[in-house]
Amino acid sequence: MVNVVWDEDTCFESGDCCSLLPKVFRFEDDKLVIDTSGASEEAIRDAVSRCPSGALRIEE
């Protein structure tokens, strides 16, 4: 499974990732919770690439 890393300092909480894949990305107590079991690797990679702030990245 793919490993997604979130940079809290870079994120401006546009919510794009949560809108695209709500089963993978959600905010709880101002922290992004990531559950990569909620979608395919391809869908997750696509959502990460669409992050407008660049706060999400795939760790290989």
C-alpha positions as CSV (number, residue, x, y, z in Angstrom):
1,M,0.0,0.0,0.0
2,V,1.1,3.5,-0.7
3,N,2.4,5.7,2.1
4,V,1.1,9.3,2.1
5,V,2.9,12.0,4.2
6,W,1.2,15.3,5.2
7,D,3.2,18.5,5.9
8,E,1.0,20.3,8.4
9,D,3.0,23.5,8.1
10,T,2.5,23.7,4.3
11,C,-1.2,22.7,4.4
12,F,-3.8,25.5,4.1
13,E,-6.7,23.1,4.5
14,S,-8.4,23.6,1.2
15,G,-10.1,20.3,1.7
16,D,-9.5,19.1,-1.8
17,C,-8.2,15.7,-0.7
18,C,-11.1,15.2,1.7
19,S,-13.6,16.1,-1.1
20,L,-11.9,13.8,-3.6
21,L,-11.4,10.8,-1.3
22,P,-13.4,11.1,1.9
23,K,-12.7,7.5,2.8
24,V,-9.0,8.2,2.7
25,F,-8.6,11.8,4.0
26,R,-10.4,13.5,6.8
27,F,-9.6,16.2,9.4
28,E,-10.0,15.4,13.1
29,D,-9.0,18.0,15.7
30,D,-7.2,20.0,13.0
31,K,-5.0,17.0,12.0
32,L,-5.3,15.2,8.8
33,V,-6.1,11.5,9.2
34,I,-5.0,9.3,6.3
35,D,-6.4,5.8,5.8
36,T,-4.9,4.4,2.6
37,S,-7.1,1.3,2.7
38,G,-10.1,3.5,1.6
39,A,-9.1,3.7,-2.1
40,S,-6.9,2.3,-4.8
41,E,-3.2,3.4,-5.0
42,E,-4.0,5.1,-8.4
43,A,-6.8,7.2,-6.9
44,I,-4.7,8.2,-3.9
45,R,-1.8,9.2,-6.1
46,D,-4.2,11.3,-8.2
47,A,-5.6,13.0,-5.1
48,V,-2.1,13.7,-3.8
49,S,-1.0,15.2,-7.1
50,R,-4.0,17.6,-6.9
51,C,-3.1,19.0,-3.5
52,P,-3.0,22.8,-4.2
53,S,-0.5,23.5,-1.4
54,G,1.8,20.6,-2.0
55,A,1.3,19.5,1.6
56,L,0.7,15.9,0.6
57,R,3.4,13.6,-0.9
58,I,3.9,10.0,-1.6
59,E,6.8,8.4,0.3
60,E,8.4,5.6,-1.7
